[in-house]
């Protein structure tokens, strides 16, 4: 019994003949950023819709020598903190006809096998939201893959970076607490060897040291809610009494607030708690966290623009762009 042959898929040539244009016009109509008149693009897209034509991404990549893929390297720790950033990043890349290829790590450091996968996929560029060693950064140079770091920096001069100004942000929070009369401070820092966490910790301790305060109790957490609770209990056990707790991010600050309430403390009457990042739960009515909100949209737009510029012209000099966050007064601290 013979089966009915399947319908032949429409080709670029079929669309060109239907629309009365050249095949190159068809290709340009489906390629973001190509110069073509709106009238001609509409004619091509209309013909493509009638024929059920969809451009072949693999064939396009062979022609343009571009995969239109961007690797996003992120740790699961960061992933819990920046869902808004990931959404904005993939959306912004999509607007440029690029697709994000996500590589996750359970630690702050990107594993070596992730880089091997990146080379195999022949990505056009990469954005790292996880820590890369200097050796790993140099591998991107060796493979000719432009790299932009998000909320971290590298001493290697060929790598661009986009960061929120943690030093100025922590300065606003700590100065506000000091001005309101707080003197017994505790700090819940992030993971060791985290650029953002280390920078925020140094900025806080430098500010408190300049104010002439004695040694400050510091406990480290994993940027999540549970570690914020545990770190607060450890701080209180060590210090006995606290006026204020400065947390490296919002989720740990929220955990610290709940732990403080379980200890019978009123926030902010007995204890002020501040965070950093401006994530969604920080706005919940039960917390209304005092924090620094990162300008995610501006930072993402800058990171994508910087990367695509380097894809088009690999010889462009690397830049470091620093963005100031928005001070959110909130209701978790006396400021």
Buried (B, 14 or more C-beta within 10 A) or exposed (E): EEEEEEEEEBBBEBBBBBBEBEEEBBBBBBBEEEEBEEEBBEBBBEBBEEBEBEBEBEEBBEEEEBBBBBBBBBBEBBBBBBEBBBEBBBEBBEEBBBEBBEBBBEEBBBBEEBBEEBBEEEBBBBBBBBBBEEEBBBBBBEBEBBBBBBBBBBEBEBBBBBBBBBBBBBBBBBBBBBEBEBBBBBBBBBBEEBBBBBBBBBBBBBBBEEBEBEEBBBBBBBBBBEBBBBBBBBBBEEBEEBBBBBBBBBBBBBBBBBBBBEEEBEBBEBBBBBBBBBBEBBBEEEBBBBBBBBBBEBBBBBBBBBBBBBBEEEEEEBBEBBBBBEBBEBBBBBB
